[in-house]
């Protein structure tokens, strides 16, 4: 039997190169996000409506400012200043 930690890790870990479909808890609409964790450490996010393959345009805000009103794919790049998990574990 799996421990809660193992189960939680499986349910919340984004595998590299695979798109994971998230559905919003919404009684009125079928909608959600498609999230992909890329091999280079970046993320690609798309908003879908009605079915996961129906990627819809959406307005994007960054720091509260509208940057694009009809975006389809948002790419968040790898942040090079992050410390590796192994480095943090060694300090403990």
Secondary structure, DSSP 8 states (H G I E B T S, - for coil): ---HHHHHHHHH---BT-EEEEE---SS--EEEEEEE-TTS-EEEEEEESSTT-EE-EEEEETTEEEEEEES-EEE---TT---HHHHHHH-
